[in-house]
Structure formats: C-alpha cells, structure tokens
C-alpha cells in the first residue's frame, strides 16, 4: 500500500507544469561562529563556545501578472544539534498574500513591520553578540535595539500601500488565539528615496501580548532613519517600548517604558573586499540599562560567503560588563 501511495504521489508531482515552478526560489544561509564569552555574572556563560547563528532554509514564490499571489516559508535548519530535540527543522514563519497596483496584503506568521525596520538596519542581526536583553545571544537584535525587534507575530494581517514619491504606509492587525476580544495593532509610514530612508512605526497590544516582547496592554514606538551611499551607509533608531518588568502575566503584569537608542555604520572597503561595521546602543531603564557597542570586519571570500571577527561589549547599570569575541562565517545560497 505504501508503495502504491508513493507511486501515485510521484506521478502527481510529475504532472505539475514547469511554469508553476518558474516563480519559486529556494534559498538558505549556513551561519556558525566560535565565541569567547564573558557574561560577568553568577550563572552566566564563560569561555569558548561554538554556536549556530540561525542557519536556515526558505522557499518563496510569486505567480500572476497584474495581481500576483505570493508566499514565503522559512525554517531554521541548525548546523548543530543544540536545542534541536531530534528535529531537522524549527518553525520560523509562513505567510502569503496578494500584491498589485493596490499595494500588498499579507497574512500568516511573519515579521511585523515594527520589527522589520530595526532588523533591516542591524548588520549584526542573527550573529553572536550582546543582544537586546543585555546578555549573550546567538541570534536576534544587537544591543541598543529593543526586544520588540525579535520574534515573529502569529495571526498577522498587514497591508502596505503603493509607494507615492518614495512614501508608503503600513497597517497591521494581530489577533490572539485565546481571546477573540483582544488584538494588537500597528500603523507606520516610511520615506525611501535617493538613498535616504526615514520612518515611524507605532504598535500596541491588547490585554494579551499578540506583538512579541511588548508588554500586555503596552505600546512600542520607533523613529528611524538612514542614508546609503556608494561605499558607506549609516542608520539610527530610537524606541520607546513598554516591557514587562515584574511578576504576573497578561493584564496583571507590571510594565516599564524603556528608551532604546541605536546607531550603526558600515564602510565598504571594496579594494580589500571587506566591510568595516560598527554599532553603539544605549538603554535608559530596565534590566538591560547601560551602554554597549559591537564592531568588526567582514571579509567577502565570494559574493555569497563572508568570514568575520567581531567584538561586542556592554557596560550595564547592574554592575556587569558582558563581552563576546566571535570568529564566524556566513554562506548564502
């Protein structure tokens, strides 16, 4: 019986028109680093550690002419077994939608627009560094960006307007599985033209935290900007985010409004096939309060392969000074 099912499935696959696959792209990233970690606190990491830095596989596609249907599926495919629990893949996101002259609408599990602007700005995202929480992280946002720059949003519906002279607007609606009366919302606008980018995004949660790492019944506001030239680029992000600060869950949890300031710059030394990258961040309250930086060179072996040496450090107000020295490689395909 199993052979019969397998033969039937193979026959069906062979009948799929090649045109249906023409708009589909398979891609991936293999990312790994060796890290000398000093978290400078009781129970923290101390010493040499090898880390997978969110190695992943993805498939995406779009089909149609005036109105296109699209989808995007991405899964983590670890280069080691730590935390894998025998699984080859770990869920990241899966969404789909339509795009055309009306703009773009998407639904599913995805990166929300609040996170996306910080994610695109951070050159050390998903590498080993001092992360948004003030300790060692083998992925996610670099110190100075808020925890709301991490995670994916379930049951997300987002709409992006067409670009009008470089300006577009995004709106988002995020539902909660456990309570149909509690939702999250998002609204933002961005100008992107001639190398100049500037935008603002506001997100808010209901009594249940549908937006990752924003407190229940809390808000997040990001104002950001940047400039891209031929051989250098720079960006700045300022956030005010309500984070959970005490015991309790949902509407019963206490929250603090924390300010996050992040600046980053990259110089492309094309003659050396090397990018010189740096960022500095400041957090004005909460458990990660302090100041920190990350810097290092990225050498391009090929267009798809880079090796790097980075150093990340933070001086926190809780009298700890965590640091990470990383030697790593990134290969895209």
For each residue, the residues with C-beta under 8 A, 3 or more apart:
1: 4 5
2: 5 6
3: 6 7
4: 1 7 8
5: 1 2 8 9
6: 2 3 9 10
7: 3 4 10 11
8: 4 5 11 12
9: 5 6 12 13
10: 6 7 13 14
11: 7 8 14 15
12: 8 9 15 16
13: 9 10 16
14: 10 11
15: 11 12
16: 12 13 20 21
17: 20 21
18: 21 22
19: 22
20: 16 17 63
21: 16 17 18 24
22: 18 19
23: 61 62 63
24: 21 59 60 61
25: 59 60 61
26: 57 58 59
27: 57 58 59 60 332 333
28: 55 56 57 58 77 332 333
29: 54 55 56 330 331 332 333
30: 55 79 329 330 331 333
31: 52 53 54 55 79 126 127 328 329 330 331
32: 50 51 52 53 55 79 80 328 329
33: 50 51 53 127 128 138 326 327 328 329
34: 48 49 50 51 326 327 328
35: 48 49 50 51 128 136 138 324 325 326 327
36: 47 48 324 325 326
37: 45 46 47 48 49 136 322 323 324
38: 44 45 46 322 323 324
39: 44 45 46 135 136 320 322
40: 44 320 321 322 323
41: 44 320 322
42:
43:
44: 38 39 40 41 135 136 320 322
45: 37 38 39 49 136
46: 37 38 39
47: 36 37
48: 34 35 36 37
49: 34 35 37 45
50: 32 33 34 35 80
51: 32 33 34 35 80 82 128 138
52: 31 32 55 78 79 80 82 138
53: 31 32 33 126 127 128 138 139 328 330
54: 29 31 76 126 138 139
55: 28 29 30 31 32 52 76 77 78 79
56: 28 29 74 75 76 77 92
57: 26 27 28 74 75 77 89
58: 26 27 28 72 73 74 75
59: 24 25 26 27 72 73
60: 24 25 27 70 71 72 73
61: 23 24 25 70 71
62: 23 68 69 70 71 99
63: 20 23 68 69 70
64: 67 68 69
65: 68
66: 100 101
67: 64 98 99 100
68: 62 63 64 65 98 99 100
69: 62 63 64 96 97 98
70: 60 61 62 63 96 97 98 99 106
71: 60 61 62 94 95 96
72: 58 59 60 93 94 95 96 110
73: 58 59 60 93 94
74: 56 57 58 92 93 94
75: 56 57 58 89 90 91 92
76: 54 55 56 89 90 91 92
77: 28 55 56 57 88 89
78: 52 55 81 82 83 84 90
79: 30 31 32 52 55
80: 32 50 51 52 84
81: 78 84
82: 51 52 78
83: 78
84: 78 80 81 87 88 90
85:
86:
87: 84 90
88: 77 84
89: 57 75 76 77
90: 75 76 78 84 87
91: 75 76 109
92: 56 74 75 76 152
93: 72 73 74 108 109 110 111 152
94: 71 72 73 74 108 109
95: 71 72 106 107 108 109 110 156
96: 69 70 71 72 106 107 108
97: 69 70 104 105 106 107 108
98: 67 68 69 70 104 105
99: 62 67 68 70 103 104 105
100: 66 67 68 103
101: 66 162
102: 162
103: 99 100 159 160 161 162 168
104: 97 98 99 159 160
105: 97 98 99 157 158 159 160
106: 70 95 96 97 110 156 157 158
107: 95 96 97 156 157 158
108: 93 94 95 96 97 156
109: 91 93 94 95 152 153 154 155 156
110: 72 93 95 106 152 153 156 158
111: 93 115 116 119 152 153
112: 115 116 153 156 158 172 174 186 203 211
113: 116 117 158 160 170 172 186 188 201
114: 117 118 148 186 188 201 202 203 211 220 222
115: 111 112 118 119 148 149 150 151 153 212
116: 111 112 113 119 120
117: 113 114 120 121 188 190 199 201 222 224 237
118: 114 115 121 122 141 145 146 148 149 222 224 237 239 262
119: 111 115 116 122 125 141 149
120: 116 117
121: 117 118 145 224 226 235 237 262 264
122: 118 119 125 141 142 145 149 262 264 279
123: 264 266 275 277 279
124: 127 129 142 277 279 294 310 312
125: 119 122 140 141 142
126: 31 53 54 139 140
127: 31 33 53 124 139 308 310 326 328
128: 33 35 51 53 136 137 138 310 312 324 326 328
129: 124 136 137 142 143 294 310 312 324 326
130: 134 135 136 137 142 143 292 294 312 313 314 322 323 324
131: 134 135 136 137 140 141 142 143
132: 137 140 141 142 143 144 145 146 147 149 150 288
133: 137 147 287 288
134: 130 131 143 283 287 288 289 290 292 314 316 320 322
135: 39 44 130 131 322
136: 35 37 39 44 45 128 129 130 131 322 324
137: 128 129 130 131 132 133 140
138: 33 35 51 52 53 54 128
139: 53 54 126 127
140: 125 126 131 132 137 149 150
141: 118 119 122 125 131 132 145 146 147 149 150
142: 122 124 125 129 130 131 132 145 262 279 281 294 312
143: 129 130 131 132 134 281 283 288 292 293 294 312 314
144: 132 237 260 261 262 263 279 280 281 282 283 292
145: 118 121 122 132 141 142 149 237 239 260 262 281
146: 118 132 141 149 213 220 239 241 243 258 260
147: 132 133 141 150 151 212 213 241 243
148: 114 115 118 151 203 211 212 213 214 220 239 241
149: 115 118 119 122 132 140 141 145 146
150: 115 132 140 141 147 212 213
151: 115 147 148 212 213
152: 92 93 109 110 111 212
153: 109 110 111 112 115 156 172 174 184 210 211 212
154: 109 174 177 210
155: 109 174 175 176 177 210
156: 95 106 107 108 109 110 112 153 172 173 174
157: 105 106 107 172 173 174
158: 105 106 107 110 112 113 170 171 172 173 186
159: 103 104 105 170 171 172
160: 103 104 105 113 168 169 170
161: 103 164 168 169 170
162: 101 102 103 168
163: 166 167 168 192
164: 161 167 168
165: 193
166: 163 191 192 193 194
167: 163 164 189 190 191
168: 103 160 161 162 163 164 189 190 192
169: 160 161 187 188 189
170: 113 158 159 160 161 186 187 188 189 190 201
171: 158 159 185 186 187
172: 112 113 153 156 157 158 159 184 185 186 187 203
173: 156 157 158 183 184 185 186
174: 112 153 154 155 156 157 183 184 185 186 210 211
175: 155 180 183 184 210
176: 155 179 180 182 183 184 206 208 210
177: 154 155
178: 208
179: 176 182 206 207 208
180: 175 176
181: 206
182: 176 179 206 207 208 210
183: 173 174 175 176 206 210
184: 153 172 173 174 175 176 203 204 205 206 209 210 211 214
185: 171 172 173 174 203 204
186: 112 113 114 158 170 171 172 173 174 201 202 203 204 211
187: 169 170 171 172 201 202
188: 113 114 117 169 170 199 200 201 202
189: 167 168 169 170 199 200
190: 117 167 168 170 197 198 199
191: 166 167 196 197 198 199
192: 163 166 168 196 197 199
193: 165 166 196
194: 166
195: 227 228 229
196: 191 192 193 225 226 227
197: 190 191 192 224 225 226 227 228 235
198: 190 191 224 225 226
199: 117 188 189 190 191 192 223 224 225
200: 188 189 221 222 223 224
201: 113 114 117 170 186 187 188 221 222
202: 114 186 187 188 219 220 221
203: 112 114 148 172 184 185 186 211 214 219 220 221
204: 184 185 186 211 214 218 219 220
205: 184 208 209 210 211 214 215 216 217 218 219
206: 176 179 181 182 183 184 210 216 217
207: 179 182 216 217 250 251
208: 176 178 179 182 205 216 250
209: 184 205 212 214 215 216 218 250
210: 153 154 155 174 175 176 182 183 184 205 206
211: 112 114 148 153 174 184 186 203 204 205 214 220
212: 115 147 148 150 151 152 153 209
213: 146 147 148 150 151 243
214: 148 184 203 204 205 209 211 218 219 220 241 242 243
215: 205 209 218 242 243 244 245 253 255
216: 205 206 207 208 209 244 249 250 251 253 255
217: 205 206 207 251 255
218: 204 205 209 214 215 241 242 243 244 255
219: 202 203 204 205 214 240 241 242
220: 114 146 148 202 203 204 211 214 239 240 241 242
221: 200 201 202 203 239 240 241
222: 114 117 118 200 201 237 238 239
223: 199 200 237 238 239
224: 117 118 121 197 198 199 200 235 236 237 238
225: 196 197 198 199 235 236
226: 121 196 197 198 233 234 235 236
227: 195 196 197 233 234 235
228: 195 197 233
229: 195 232 233
230:
231: 267 268 269 270
232: 229 265 266 267 268
233: 226 227 228 229 265 266
234: 226 227 263 264 265 266
235: 121 197 224 225 226 227 263 264 265
236: 224 225 226 261 262 263 264
237: 117 118 121 144 145 222 223 224 260 261 262
238: 222 223 224 259 260 261 262
239: 118 145 146 148 220 221 222 223 259 260 261 262
240: 219 220 221 257 258 259 260
241: 146 147 148 214 218 219 220 221 257 258 260
242: 214 215 218 219 220 255 256 257 258
243: 146 147 213 214 215 218 255 256 258 286
244: 215 216 218 253 254 255
245: 215 253 254 255 256 286
246: 253 254
247: 253 254
248: 252 253 254
249: 216 252 253
250: 207 208 209 216 253
251: 207 216 217
252: 248 249
253: 215 216 244 245 246 247 248 249 250
254: 244 245 246 247 248
255: 215 216 217 218 242 243 244 245
256: 242 243 245 285 286
257: 240 241 242 285
258: 146 240 241 242 243 283 284 285 286 289
259: 238 239 240 283 284 285
260: 144 145 146 237 238 239 240 241 281 282 283 284
261: 144 236 237 238 239 281 282 283 284
262: 118 121 122 142 144 145 236 237 238 239 279 280 281
263: 144 234 235 236 279 280 281
264: 121 122 123 234 235 236 277 278 279 280
265: 232 233 234 235 277 278 279
266: 123 232 233 234 275 276 277 278
267: 231 232 275 276 277
268: 231 232 274 275
269: 231 272 273 274 275 276
270: 231 273
271:
272: 269 299
273: 269 270 299 300 301
274: 268 269 297 298 299 300
275: 123 266 267 268 269 297 298 300
276: 266 267 269 297
277: 123 124 264 265 266 267 295 296 297 298 310
278: 264 265 266 293 294 295 296
279: 122 123 124 142 144 262 263 264 265 293 294 295
280: 144 262 263 264 291 292 293
281: 142 143 144 145 260 261 262 263 291 292 293
282: 144 260 261 290 291
283: 134 143 144 258 259 260 261 286 288 289 290 291
284: 258 259 260 261 289
285: 256 257 258 259 289
286: 243 245 256 258 283 289
287: 133 134 318
288: 132 133 134 143 283 314 316
289: 134 258 283 284 285 286 316 317 318
290: 134 282 283 314 315 316 317 318
291: 280 281 282 283 314 315
292: 130 134 143 144 280 281 312 313 314 315 316
293: 143 278 279 280 281 312 313 314
294: 124 129 130 142 143 278 279 310 311 312 313
295: 277 278 279 310 311
296: 277 278 308 309 310 311 326
297: 274 275 276 277 308 309
298: 274 275 277 306 307 308
299: 272 273 274 306 307 308
300: 273 274 275 303 305 306
301: 273 305 306 307
302: 305
303: 300
304: 331 332 333
305: 300 301 302 329 330 331 332
306: 298 299 300 301 329 330
307: 298 299 301 327 328 329 330
308: 127 296 297 298 299 326 327 328 329 330
309: 296 297 325 326 327
310: 124 127 128 129 277 294 295 296 324 325 326 328
311: 294 295 296 323 324 325 326
312: 124 128 129 130 142 143 292 293 294 323 324 326
313: 130 292 293 294 321 322 323 324
314: 130 134 143 288 290 291 292 293 321 322 323
315: 290 291 292 321
316: 134 288 289 290 292 319 320 321 322
317: 289 290
318: 287 289 290
319: 316
320: 39 40 41 44 134 316
321: 40 313 314 315 316
322: 37 38 39 40 41 44 130 134 135 136 313 314 316
323: 37 38 40 130 311 312 313 314
324: 35 36 37 38 128 129 130 136 310 311 312 313
325: 35 36 309 310 311
326: 33 34 35 36 127 128 129 296 308 309 310 311 312
327: 33 34 35 307 308 309
328: 31 32 33 34 53 127 128 307 308 310
329: 30 31 32 33 305 306 307 308
330: 29 30 31 53 305 306 307 308
331: 29 30 31 304 305
332: 27 28 29 304 305
333: 27 28 29 30 304
